[in-house]
């Protein structure tokens, strides 16, 4: 999208009436903003959240929409929860937005023993997407981050994906966000090879003021983030625009959308570049194979009756 004075925003979303979307982590931040915008455009939006009570409170803030919202439980840090969510799905699903995530948290593990950031941000969404793919009719949008470009996130630690004995919060976060882009790349390759019209895309919000940064393992970084949220960041509605653009505009598969401003920190949504590491098809295939082995979930047979 060219940079113009009239930049694309949520009011430019085409009519979503009759479409069904799932947004993970939609009880706050850019996930809630995306869910709200899609519902206002007429979609039925499922808020897939770990805490149903908080999800219901978030859903209650979506008022005046021509579409509708509902809340379903999904804990991406627990593969049994992911399987239960997918097993309970009936009918078509137009849009899956893999938005939920954790950032720079102290070392922790998922219920299945994976490093929490890699397990939640990548493996949970990897399993969810593949389990839901037989239902998906249009596209999958996965939220990555500019952090995939940082030196700490420039490669996947294939010999130690859980970073056992060498954990650092930013390294783990950078790896998970790089994994999101490699996942999108390989998913699109597989969809194309299968003859599917479903598209896989990715987006990043730039710097958006949400509660994501509030769980940082470093007190110093939390303070810096708090100041930055007030001075530099856009709000959650602005941060959701790249996700919404990727979710509703006619873009090629494997596209990556982010803000068009300085350093891709804020601004209107546009197609953006990615690091060399995030464009490596060999790494993408290797990560996919490792993810299948770790989760026990494989790319499905997409032949429809």
KOLLUM-825359 format. One record per residue: residue in one letter; y negated, x, z of N, C-alpha, C in turn. Coordinates in steps of 0.2 Angstrom, whole numbers, plus 5000, padded with zeros to 4 digits. Layout:
<recs>
AYXZYXZYXZ;...
</recs>
This chain:
<recs>
X500650045000500050005000499450045000;X498950034996498350074995497950055001;X497450105003497050095009496450055006;X496350005009495749965007495449935013;X494849905013494549885018494849815021;X495249785017495549725019496349745020;X496449775025497149795026497649745028;X498249755026498749695028498849685035;X498849625037498949605044499449545045;X499549525051500049475052499949405049;X499349395047499149335044499349335036;X499549395034499749395027500549395026;X500849375032501549365031501749305027;X502149315022502349255018502749205023;X502749145020503049085024503749105026;X503949105032504649125034505049055036;X504848995034505148935036505848935034;X506348925038507048925036507448985037;X507049045039507349105040507549115047;X508049155048508249175055508249245056;X507949265062507849335063508049355070;X508349415071508549435078508049495079;X507749495085507349555087507549585094;X507849645094508049675100507449695104;X507549695111507049715115506349675114;X506449605113505849565111505549535117;X505649565123505349535129504649565131;X504449615127503749645128503549685122;X502949715123502749765118502749745110;X502949795106502949775099503549725097;X504049725101504549675099504349605100;X504049595106503749525107503249505102;X502749555100502249545095502549525088;X503149565087503449545080503749475080;X504049465086504449395086503949345086;X503349355090502849305090502549285082;X502449345079502149335072502649305067;X503249325068503749285063503849215065;X503849195071503849125073503249085071;X502749115071502049085069502149075061;X502449115058502549115051503149065049;X503449035054503948985052504649005054;X504849065056505549085057505749055063;X506449055064506749045070506949115072;X506749135078506749205081507149205087;X507749245087508149255093507849315096;X507649315103507449365107508049395110;X508349455108508949485110508749535116;X508849515122508549555128509049565133;X508949615137509449635142509349585148;X508749565150508549525156508349455153;X508849405153508649345151508049305154;X508049315160507449285164506749315161;X506749375160506149405157506049385150;X506649375147506549355140506349285139;X506549235144506249165144505549165145;X505349215150504549215151504249235145;X504449285142504149305135504149255130;X504749215129504749165124504249105126;X504049095132503549045134502849065132;X502749125130502049145128501949135121;X502549125117502449105110502249035109;X501649015108501448945108501048935102;X501148875099500848855093501148875087;X501748905087502148925082502448865078;X502448875071502748825067503548835067;X503748895069504448915069504648905077;X505248935079505448925085505748985088;X505848995094506149055097506749035102;X507249075103507749065108507849135111;X508249135117508349195120509149205121;X509349265119510049275120510149345124;X510649355128510749415131511049475127;X510749535127511049585124510849655127;X511349685130511249755133511449805128;X511049845125511249895120511549955123;X511449965130511850015134512549995136;X512749945133513449925135513749895129;X514249925126514549905120514949845120;X515149825126515449765127514949705126;X514349715129513849665128513649655120;X513649715117513449715110514049675106;X514649685108515149655104515149575106;X514949565112514949485114514349455110;X513849485110513249455106513449445099;X513749495096513949485089514549435088;X514949435092515549385092515249315092;X514749305096514449235097514049215091;X513849255086513449235081513849195076;X513449135074513749095069513249085063;X513449085057513049075051512649135049;X512249125044511849175041511349205046;X511149265045510549295048510149335043;X509549315042509149345037508949415039;X508749425045508349485047508549505054;X508749565054508949605060508349655061;X508049655067507549705069507749745075;X508049805074508249855079507649885082;X507349845087506749875090506849905097;X507249885101507349905108507449975108;X507150005114507250075115506950095122;X507250155123506950195129506650255127;X506250285131505850345129505750395135;X505950455134505850515138506050495145;X506550465146506750445153507150505157;X507250495163507650545167508350545164;X508750595165509450595162509850535165;X510150495161510650445163511150425158;X511650385159512150375155512250295154;X512450275148512550205146513250195150;X513450125150514050105153514650135150;X514550155144515150185140515150265140;X514650295144514650365145514150405140;X513750375136513350405132512650425135;X512350475133511750495135511250435133;X510850405138510550345138510150335132;X509750385130509250375124509650375118;X510050415117510550415111510950355111;X511250335116511650275117511350215116;X510750205118510350145117509950135111;X509550185109509150185103509550195097;X510150225097510450235091511150205091;X511650225096512350195095512350125097;X511950095101511950025102511749985096;X511250005093510949975087511449985081;X511750045081512250055076512850005076;X513149995082513649955083513449875081;X512849865084512649795083512549775075;X512249825072512149815065512749805061;X513249845062513849845058514249785060;X514249755066514549695068514249635065;X513549635065513249585062513149585054;X513349635051513149645044513549585040;X514149565041514449515037513949445037;X513549445042513149385042512449395039;X512249455039511549475037511449465029;X510949425027510749405020510249445017;X509749475021509149505018509049575020;X508949595026508749665028508849675035;X508849745036508949775043508349815044;X507949815049507349855050507449885057;X507449955057507549995063506950035064;X506750025071506150055073506250125075;X505950175072505950245073505350265077;X505150335076504550355079504350425075;X503650435076503450495073503650555077;X503950545083504250595087504850635083;X505150595078505650635075505450695071;X504750705070504550765067504350815072;X504350805079504250855083504850915083;X504650975085505151025085505751005089;X505650965095506250955099506650895096;X506450865091506850815088507050835080;X507050895079507150915072507850925069;X508350915074509050915072509450875076;X510050845074510550815078510950865081;X511050865088511550905091512250885091;X512550895085513150875083513750895088;X513650955090514150985095514050965102;X513450925103513350905110512850845110;X513150795107512650735106512450705113;X512750715118512550685125512150735128;X512050795125511550845128511850865135;X512450865136512750885142512550955144;X512250965150512051035152511451065149;X511151025144510551045141510050985140;X510050935144509650875143508950895145;X508550865140507750865141507550805138;X507150765142506950695140506650695133;X506250735131505950735124506450755119;X506850805120507350825116507850765114;X508050725119508450665119508150615115;X507450605116507150555113507050565105;X506850635104506750655097507450645093;X507950665096508650655093508750585091;X508650545096508750475095508350445089;X507750465089507350435083507450465077;X507650525076507950555070508550515068;X508950505073509550465072509450395068;X508950365071508750305068508550305060;X508250365058508150365051508750385047;X509150435050509750455046510250395046;X510250345051510650285051510350245045;X509750235045509450195039509650215032;X509550285032509750315025510450305023;X510950315028511650305026511850235026;X511550195030511650125029511450095022;X510850115020510650095013511150125008;X511350185008511850215004512450165003;X512750155009513350115009513250045007;X512650015008512549945006512549944998;X512149994995512150004988512850014985;X513250054988513850074985514350004986;X514249964991514649904991514349844987;X513849854983513549804979513149754983;X512949764989512649724993511849724991;X511549664992510849654991510449664997;X510749675003510449685009510149755009;X509549755012509149815012509049845019;X509149915020508949945026508349985026;X507849965030507249995031507050025038;X506550065038506350085045505650085045;X505350085052504650085053504550115059;X503850135060503650165066502950135068;X502850125074502250095076501550135077;X501650205076501150245078501050255086;X500450255088500350255095500150185097;X500650145101500450085103500450075110;X500050045113499950035121500449985123;X501050005125501549965128501849995134;X502349965137502649985144503150035142;X503250055136503850105134503650175138;X503050195138502850255140502850265148;X502950205151502850205158503450225162;X504050235158504650265162504750335160;X504250375158504350445156504550485163;X505050525162505250565167504750615170;X504250625166503650675168503050635171;X502850655177502250615180501650635176;X501650705174501050725170501050685163;X501550675160501550645153501450565154;X501650545160501450475161500650465162;X500350515165499650505166499350515159;X499550565155499250575149499350515144;X499950485145500050425141499650365143;X499550365149499050305152498350315149;X498150375149497450385147497450375139;X497950405136497950395129498050315127;X498350275130498450205129497750175129;X497350195133496650165134496150195129;X496250255127495750285122495950285115;X496650305114496850315107497250255104;X497650225108498150185105497950115103;X498250085098498150015096498549975101;X498449905101498849865105499549845102;X499949805106500549795103500649755097;X500049715095500049675089499949725083;X499549775084499349825079500049865078;X500349885084500949925083501549895080;X501549825080502049785077501949775069;X501349795067501249785060501749825055;X501849885056502349915052503049885052;X503249865057503849825058503849765054;X503349725054503249665051503249675043;X502849725041502749745034503449755031;X503849795035504549815033504949755032;X504849705037505249645038505149595033;X504549595030504349535026504149555018;X503949615017503749635010504249655006;X504149654999504649674995504649744994;X505049784998505049854998505749884996;X505749944993506449974991506849984998;X507549984997507950005002507750075005;X507850095011507750155014507050175015;X506550125013505850135014505750145022;X505150185023504950205030504150185030;X504050135035503350115035503050135042;X502350155041502050175047501250155046;X500850175051500150165051499850215046;X499250195042498950235037498350275040;X498250275047497750315049497850385051;X497450425054497450495055498150505059;X498550555056499150565060499650515061;X499550455057499950395057499950375064;X499450375068499350355075499150275075;X498750255071498550185071498350165064;X498250105062497950085056498450035053;X498250015046498649965043499349995041;X499849955039500449975038500550005030;X500850055029500950085023501550125022;X501850135017502450185016502250255018;X502650285022502550355025503150395023;X502950465024503550505023503950525030;X504450565029504850585035505050655034;X505250685039505450755040506050765035;X506050835033506650855029507350835032;X507350845039507950835043508150755042;X507650715042507750645042507950615035;X507950665030508050645023508750685020;X509050715025509650745023510350705023;X510550685017511150645016511750665020;X511850735020512450765023512450745031;X511850755034511750745041511850675042;X511650625038511650555038512450535038;X512750565034513550545033513850575039;X513750635042514050665047513850615054;X513250595054513050555060513450495060;X513450465054513850395053514550405056;X514950455053515650465055515650475063;X515250515066515250525073515150465077;X514650425074514450355077515050305077;X515450305072516050265071516550285076;X516650355077517150375082516950355089;X516250365090516050355097516050275099;X515850235094515850165096516450125094;X516850155090517450115088517250055083;X516650055080516350005075516250045069;X516550015063516450035057516149995052;X515950025046515549985041516049925039;X515849865039516249805037516349795030;X516849755028517049735021516549685020;X516049695015515549645014515649595009;X516349585006516449545001516449475004;X516049425001515949355004516449315000;X516749265004517149215000516749174996;
</recs>
